[in-house]
Amino acid sequence: MSNSDLDLEKELSLARELVKLAEAPILSRFQHKMTVVKKRDNSPVTEADRDAEILIRERLAALRPDHGVIGEEFGVHLPLARFKWVVDPIDGTKAFIHGVPLFGTLLALLDGDRPVVGVIHMPALGESLWAAEGMGAWINDSRARVSGVSEFGDALLLDGSAITVSKSPWAKQWMELRGQAGVARGWGDCYGHLLVACGRAEAMLDPVVNIWDVAPMGVILQEAGGKFSSVDGKPWAEAGNGLSSNGQLHQDILQRLNSGL
């Protein structure tokens, strides 16, 4: 599917504007007392999540009325639209609630099921990572590139939660990989993927995800020279899991995780 009728530079500019717009309701509540509600899946949500998504949706409705929207908090609008925006107002809500700055606003533009624009915006850290197909990846106006590390002994491996990983089909294999890595840490959610795209880490395993958790990763990792895929070979939007890497270690990690399954 061609994106020749999309001005990607213009859409990327809009995406960056939208995530900045969402900063106000998020940062005004960060490290302050807030009301937390549990959703049906037992995950937490705050007024900041909802207000930020509403702002983004309202702006998209005004500027891109024929585009669809898939949002974590308010569902799907225009599901049959060719171009759809995928919104996660606060990825890492648990970190946000606890006053930890490792949360971000995620926004991606899909052409069909392919992400062609992606942004990971970390408002509390003052970092923003963005990419558009064929235009490279950028972190705060500097080029973002993955690392050249090719040995596990030199690699930093990341995952979001030891408990979540322990419940995955690849728990034993991933723990073995962690043991072989130079460093292994639990810096999860979108921050882990950002670290990989910027060359600060070599791989990030996300064992349980929804589309809004990872929609920007495909185009960002690709444009940064790395790879993003599911662990088990399913289409990324349906797999329910994801792996970002610097590319050098990607196939080896997939083979090891799937060994013995």
N, C-alpha and C positions, 0 to 999 in steps of 0.2 A: 504494500500500500504506500503510495507516494505521499510525501508531505509538501509537495511543490506548491500547494495552495495555502500553506502556512508560512508566515514570516516568523521563523524561529527566534530571531533576535528580538523581535517585538514581543513574542510570547514569553521569552525569558525575562525581559524587562518587566513585564506585568507580574510574573511569578515572584520576582524579587520585591516588587512593590507590595504585593499582597502579604508576604510573610513579615515584612516590616510593619504593615498596618496592624497585624495581629499582636505585635509586641505590647501595645498599651494595656489591653485587658489581662495579659499574661504577667508582665513585670509589675504591674500595680498590685498584684496579689502574691507575688513570689516572696517567700519568707515572711508572710503575714498569716494570721489566723484565717482559715477558710472552711467553708462547708464542703464536705466530701460525701458523695452519694455512691453507692454500689450499683452497678448496672446488672442486667440479668446474668451476664457471664462472670459476675463477681469482681470485675475490674472496676477501679475507682474512676470517677469523673468529678470535675469541679466546675464552678461557674466560669472560670477562666477558659477551660476547654470549649465550653458551649459558646461563650461570647466571642472568642477568637474565630471559631468556625462560622458563626453567623456573619461576622464582618467580611470574611473572605467570600462567603456565598453571596452576600448582597452586592459586593463589588463585581463579582463574576456575572451575576444576573443583569447588571447594568451594562457591562462592557462586552460580555460574550454570551448573549441570551440564547444562542443556538448551541452552546456547548453543554455537555452533561457535567454532573458533579457526583463524585462518590466521596462521602465524608464519614468519618468514624462516628460522629455524634448524631447526624441527621439524615443518614441514608443516601439513597440514590435519586438523582434528578435527571430526567431525560436519558434513561438507560440505553436507548437505541441510537443516541448521537454518536457520530464517528469520533469526535474529539471530546474527551472527558478529562476533567480535573479531579485529581485524587488528593484529598485533604486529611491530614492528621494534625489538628491544631496544637496538641501537646503530645509528642511521642516521648514516653518516659514520665507519665503522670505520677507514678509512685515517687520518682526522684524529685519531681516538682513539689509534691506534697510535703516531702521531708526536708525541703530547703536545699537540696543538692542541685547544682547548676547543670548537670549532665542530661538535660532534656532539650528537645528541639521541636520546631514547627516544620512539618514535611509537606511539600507540595510538588505534584508532578502533573504533566500534561500527557495524556495518552492519545496516540493516533491508532485507533483500533485497540489492540492490546499491547502496543509497543510504546514505552515511555520515550518521549522525544525531548522533553524538558524536565529537569529535576532540581529541587532546592532542598538542602538541609540547613536550616537556620537555627543557631544556638543563641537565643537572645540574652541569656544570663552570662554567656562567655564572650559575647561580642564577636562571634565567628559565623560566617555564612559561606557555605559551599554550594556551588551551582554548576550546571552543565546543560548544554543543548546539543543535540545530535550534530556531529561534524564541527563543533565549535570549541571543543576542549572543555576541561573542568577547571574551576577557579575557586580559590579560597581567599576571601577578602582582597580580591583584585590581583592576587598572585597565582601563577599557574599551579594547579594541584596535580601531582603525579604520584603513582604508587612507588613502593620501594623496589629495589633490585635484589632483595634477599632471596636466595634459592635453597637455603639449608634450614631445616627445622631448628637446629641448634642455635641459630642466629635470629630466630623469628619471635615476634610477640604475637601470641594467639589470644583472642578475646571471645567471650560469650556473655550472655546477659544475666544468667541466673544458674547457679549450681543445681538448685532444686529442679528447675525446668529441664535442664540438660539431663539430669539423672533419670527423668521420666521418658526421655526420647529413645528411639530405637538404636541410637548411636552412642549411648552413654559410655559404654566400656571403651569403644574405639576412640572417642574424643578424649577421654581421660588419659589414654595411652599417648595420644598426640600431645596433650598438655605436658605430660611428663618428659617428652623429648624436646619441647620448645625451650628457647632461651629464657623466655618470660611468658607467663600465662596470667591473665587478669580477667575480672568480671565487669569490665567497663562496657555495658551493653546498650541496648536500644540504638537510636540513630547515631549516637556519639561513637560507638564502635565502628560503624561503617564509615563515618567521616575520617576516623583515624587511619583506616586502611587506604582510603582514596587519597589522603594527603601524605602517605608514605611513612606514617608514624607507627603503624602496626601492619602485620602481614596477612591476617585473616580474622574474620568475625563470623561466628556461627550464631544464627538466630533460629532456634529449634521450633518456635511456635510464633507464627505471624499471620496477620491479615493483610489484604492488599494495600491498605493505607500505611502500614508499617514499613513497607519496602518499595513502594511505587517509584520513588526517585532513584533507587540504587542501580538499576540496570543501566540507565544512561550515564549516571555519574561515574560509576566504576569503569564503564567502557571508555568514556572520554578521558579518564585519568590513567588509562593503560592497564587496568586490572580486569577482573571478571566478577560477575554476579550471577548466581544460578540457584536453583533448588538443590537440595542434597540428593534427592532421589530421582532426578530426571524428569519431573513433571513440569508443565508450564509454570513459570514463576508465580503467576497471579492465582493459581489454583493449588499450589503445592502445600501451603501452610508452613513453609520453612524457607530459609535462605542462607547462602554463604557468600560473603564478600571476600575477595583475596587480591593479592598483588599480581595474580596470574601465574607467577612462577610456581607456586605451590598448589594451585587450584586442583588440577587433575589428581595429584597425589593424595590430597585431602579427601576428595570424593571417593577414590578407590578404597582408601583406608576406612572411611566411615561406612561404606557399604559392604565391606568384607564380612563374611559370616552371616549376612542377613538372609 
